[in-house]
Amino acid sequence: MNGEKWIRITQLSLGLVATAAFFAAVIPDVRASVRGTVMKDFRTVISTASGDLGGDGNMFTVAKIKTRNNIYLEIFSSIADGAPQLVERIELADSRDAFFNFDGQATNLAIEDVNGDGRKEILAPTFDKNLVGRLNVFEYNSSTGGFNKVMRSTL
């Protein structure tokens, strides 16, 4: 009789674990909560690009960074001794990385003069939560020394 009792307790326990796992897999909020507690934080450089963003010969390096929840642009200026200095960190509105066709090649970060003013802009594509492609464009503001969002358009 003792053996049967342990078998029933084990079956009940396994049934409760299976039910909890089912709800964790089916309900998005529960799934996100479980994933958040299990997954570790990370920070990955997914792309870099360099260019003269101010039109004055000063070079900047832009790194597109992916974390667990967001995508950031980190913009560094070059200094004479070679150590880069962080100028600005911009959080993009969307959390999924995207690629777009730029000069015949797929890329997820580019530097190019898109508005024809003679100064290059940062082009950073992303996907929104509905997987609609967005192109985020930022330009250097020489009076503030920072970067302004020029546009965010659908790809």
N, C-alpha and C positions, 0 to 999 in steps of 0.2 A: 504494500500500500504506500509506503514511503517513496518508492521509486516512481509510482504513478503521480504522486503529488508534485515531485520535482519536474516531471515531464510536462504537466499542465502549467506550472509556473513558467517554465522555459518557453512553452508555446505562447502563453499570454504575453510574456516579455517581447518575444520576437514579433508578435502581432502588433504590439504598441510601437515598436521601432519601425516596422514596415509602414504603419499608418502615418507616423511622423515624417518618414522619408517621402511618402507619397505627397503629403501636404507641402513639404518643403520644395518638392519638384514642380508642383502644379501652381501654387500661388506665388506670383512674382515678388511681392513684398517679402514673403517669408524666404524665398529663394535668395533674394538680394541680401537679406540679413544674415543668413547662414553663410553665404559666399563671403561677405564682409568679415565675418569672424574667423573663417578658415584661411582666406587668402592673406598673404603678407603684403605690406606696402612695397611698391617698387618704383623706380624712376629710371626710364630708359630713353636714351637719345635715339630717336628714330630717323632723324635727318639733319643735315647741316648745309648751310649755304653762306657764301661770303660775297661782299660787294661794297661799293662806294654808295651808301644810301643818302648821304648829304649832298653829293655833287661837288664836294670840296677836296676830294682825294683821301679823306679818312676812311679807312676800311672798317667794316663791321662784319661780325660773324653771327649768324642766326642759327640757333639750335631748336629743333622741334622736339619737345620732351613729352613722353607719355607716362602718366601715373595711373594708378588703379582707376581713378574716377575722372580725370581731366587730361586735356592736352594744353601745353603751354608753349609759348615762344620765349626763349631767353636770348636776349640780344647783347652781344659783347663788343666793346670797342677795342681796337688794337692800341697798345701802348708801346713806346720806343723800346723798353726793355724786354718785350715779347710776352709779358704776362697779360692775358685778356682781363678786361674790367667789365663787370656786369652793368649794363646801362639800364635795362628794363626787363621785367618779366610780365608777359601778357597772357592771361588765361583766355583761351578760346571758348566760345559759347557752346560748342559741341564737343562730345567726348570720344568720337570715333575718327580715326585717321582716314584720309582719303587720298586718292591720286587723281591727277588730271593730265591731259595731253599737253605738253609744253615743248615747242620746237621739235615736234615729232617723237618725243620720248615721254614715257609716263614718269611723273615725279610727284612727290608730296610736299615739296618746298622749293620755291624759286625766288629769285631776285631779278626784277625786270622793270623797265619804265613802261607802265601800262597806260598812263594818262598823257604822255607826250610832253611833260614839263621839263625834261632833261635830268630828272632825279629818279633813281630807281626805287621801287616799292617792294615790299615783302608780300609774296603770294603764298598763302597757306590754306589748302583745301581741307575740308572736314565733311563728315556725314552727320546729319542731325539724328534724332531718335527714330525717325521714320525712314532713315537711310536715303534722305534727299541730300545730294551733294551741294556744298556751300563753298564759295571761294571768298576767303577773308583777305582783305588787302589793307596793308598798313604802310604809312609813309612817315619819314623822319621830319620832325618839326624843329628846325634849327633855332628858333627863338626860345623854346622850352628845353631843348635837348632830349625830348622824349618822342614817342611814336603815337600817331593818331590813326584810328581806324578810318579808312577812306570809304570802303564799301564792304558789304557782305552780300554777295549775289548767289543765285542758284546756278549750279553747273549744268 
